[in-house]
Amino acid sequence: DLEFERYHLGPVIGSRTWGGVRGYFAPFRLRDGGGLVVSEMALYSRHGRWVVENEGVVPTLPVHDEPGPMSAGHDTQLLTAVRVLLHKLAAHPRPLPGPPPWEPAYPPKGRFHAPIGKP
């Protein structure tokens, strides 16, 4: 149901998210200093089902970060994502288009003032 997966934009790599996505704009302040939060928005699919809420996003490639390596600056999820995506790019390269021609210059002559020092 997620658009990212629907349009095949890439794999979802990492751990399942916790699933709390309902949002609110501002809590109501109570006399005793506390507050009351009322959910005002959430995500639903084109099929009229709640998405992500209470279930999270389940990755296509689960990778869990361990606290020890993470505290030492080793992000297993990020490194795995980079490795997987570089492999996909190497397997299915897409060349970049060449640059456009320098002439005619943009914007077209006469549409704006000429640069300083040019007639």
N, C-alpha and C positions, 0 to 999 in steps of 0.2 A: 503493500500500500504506500510505501514511501516513494516520492518522486525520484529521489536519487537512484533507487534500485529500478524503478519503472523505466527510466530512460537510459539505463545501463551506463551511468556516468563513471563507474569504477567500483572496485570492491570496497566494502566497509570492513576496516581492519581494526581490531582492538578488543575491548571487553564490552559486554552488554551494558548499556547505560541504565541508570537506576529507574527511569520511567516517571519522573515527576516533572511534568512540563506545563501544568496549568499555571496561569499567571494572574497577577492582580496589579492594579495601578497604585493603590495606597491603602494601608490598613486603617481601620477605624480606631481612633484613640478612645480608650475607656477612662472613666474617672479615676480608677485606681492606678493608672499609669500603664496598664496592660494594653493590648491591642487585639482586634478581631480582624482576621483576613477572610475575605470572600473571593473565591475563584471567579474570574470574569472572562477568561479566554482559555481555549485549548485547541488542539489540532484534531481534525477529523479528515477522513479520506473521501475520495470521490464516491465511495460506496456507502457513505453515511455511517462509518464506524469510527470510534475514537482510535487514534493511533498514538503510539509511544506511551501514552498515559498508562501507568500501572504495569507495563510490560517492558518498556525500554526499547532500544534499537539493538537488534541481534546482529552481530557482525557476520559477514560471509566468511571471514577468516579470523577466528578467535585467537587473540594473543593477549596474554596477561602480563602485566608489569609486576615485578617482585620489588618489595620495598628496599632491599639491600642494594641491588644494582641501580635502582631509580635514584636513591639518595646519593650514589656515587656519580650521577650524571649519565647513566646508561639507560636510555628510554627504548625498551625492547619493542614497543608498539610502533614508535616512530621509525626506528631502524628497519623493522620488518616491512612497514609500508613503503619506505624508500626503496628497499631491495626488490619488493614485488613489482612496484611501478616501473623501476628501471628495467627489470626483466621484460615486462609487457611492452615497454617502449622499444627495446632491442628486438623483440620478436615481431612487432608490428610498427616499424618506423613510419613516420609521416613527415615528409620533407616540408620545410618552411617555404612559403612562397617568396619569390625574389622581391626586392624593393621596387616601388614604383619609379618611373622615370623622373629625373630631376626637372625636366622641362615638359610641358609648361609648369611653371612654378605655381604653387597654391598660395594665396588666392589668385584668381585670374587677374591679369594686368588691368589696371584702371578701376578695379572694385574697391581698393583701399589705397591709401597714400603710399607713395614710393618710399623705400627705405632711405634713411639719412645719407646724403652724399650721392644719391642716384636721381636722375631727372624724372 
